[in-house]
């Protein structure tokens, strides 16, 4: 008697920018809100189901500026069915780290 295998399920996460990469490390690093939006949309079309994102200043340095998040999170929400994981890794306190996440949740 043949045994049936349970199908393996795979979850693909698109980590758009990485936490500590900078433009000199890779010319492909998305920096602008448009770039940070476009790459995960393509990844979702290819099968990703989770988008893990960080924001960048125009020079490529990481930031947790709520206004920069506002420039791309609504578009990702509108154009993809993906789970969006906003990085909350910047800030000295939990409140500072969650400021943008809570600001966009309101």
C-alpha positions as CSV (number, residue, x, y, z in Angstrom):
1,X,0.0,0.0,0.0
2,X,1.4,3.4,-1.0
3,X,1.6,6.1,1.6
4,X,0.5,9.6,0.8
5,X,2.8,12.4,1.6
6,X,1.4,15.6,3.1
7,X,2.2,18.5,0.7
8,X,4.9,20.7,2.0
9,X,3.8,24.3,2.4
10,X,6.3,27.1,2.0
11,X,6.1,30.7,3.0
12,X,8.2,33.1,1.1
13,X,9.2,36.4,2.7
14,X,10.6,39.3,0.7
15,X,13.0,41.3,2.9
16,X,13.1,44.4,0.7
17,X,16.1,46.4,2.0
18,X,17.7,44.4,4.8
19,X,18.4,46.2,8.1
20,X,21.9,47.5,7.7
21,X,22.8,47.5,4.0
22,X,23.8,50.8,2.4
23,X,24.0,51.8,-1.2
24,X,27.8,51.4,-1.5
25,X,27.3,47.7,-0.5
26,X,24.9,47.1,-3.4
27,X,23.7,49.2,-6.3
28,X,20.4,47.2,-6.2
29,X,19.4,48.4,-2.7
30,X,16.0,50.1,-3.0
31,X,16.2,53.5,-1.3
32,X,13.3,55.7,-2.4
33,X,9.7,54.9,-1.3
34,X,8.9,54.0,-4.9
35,X,11.8,51.6,-5.1
36,X,10.9,50.1,-1.8
37,X,7.3,49.6,-3.1
38,X,8.0,48.2,-6.6
39,X,10.4,45.4,-5.6
40,X,8.0,43.7,-3.1
41,X,5.1,44.0,-5.6
42,X,7.2,42.0,-8.1
43,X,8.2,39.5,-5.3
44,X,4.5,39.0,-4.4
45,X,3.7,38.4,-8.1
46,X,6.4,35.7,-8.0
47,X,5.0,34.1,-4.9
48,X,6.1,35.9,-1.8
49,X,3.4,36.2,0.9
50,X,5.2,38.4,3.5
51,X,6.9,41.7,2.9
52,X,9.5,42.7,5.5
53,X,10.4,46.4,5.0
54,X,12.6,49.0,6.4
55,X,12.6,52.7,5.4
56,X,15.5,54.7,4.1
57,X,16.5,58.4,3.9
58,X,17.4,59.6,0.4
59,X,21.1,58.9,1.2
60,X,20.3,55.3,2.0
61,X,20.6,55.4,5.8
62,X,17.9,53.6,7.7
63,X,15.1,55.6,9.3
64,X,11.9,55.1,11.2
65,X,10.3,58.3,9.9
66,X,6.5,57.8,9.8
67,X,6.1,60.1,6.9
68,X,8.4,57.9,4.7
69,X,6.4,54.8,5.7
70,X,3.3,56.6,4.7
71,X,4.7,57.1,1.2
72,X,4.6,53.3,0.4
73,X,2.8,51.2,3.0
74,X,-0.7,52.2,1.7
75,X,0.3,51.3,-1.8
76,X,1.5,47.9,-0.7
77,X,-1.7,47.3,1.2
78,X,-3.8,48.3,-1.9
79,X,-1.8,46.4,-4.5
80,X,-0.8,43.2,-2.7
81,X,-2.5,40.6,-0.5
82,X,0.8,40.2,1.3
83,X,1.3,40.4,5.1
84,X,3.3,43.5,5.6
85,X,5.9,43.4,8.4
86,X,7.1,46.9,9.2
87,X,10.5,46.8,10.8
88,X,10.4,48.3,14.3
89,X,14.1,48.0,14.9
90,X,15.1,51.7,15.2
91,X,14.8,53.7,18.3
92,X,16.1,53.5,21.9
93,X,12.8,52.7,23.5
94,X,9.9,50.4,22.5
95,X,7.7,53.5,22.0
96,X,10.2,55.0,19.5
97,X,10.5,51.7,17.7
98,X,6.7,51.4,17.4
99,X,6.0,55.0,16.5
100,X,5.6,54.5,12.8
101,X,3.8,51.1,13.1
102,X,1.2,52.6,15.5
103,X,1.0,55.8,13.5
104,X,0.0,53.9,10.3
105,X,-2.4,51.6,12.3
106,X,-4.5,54.6,13.4
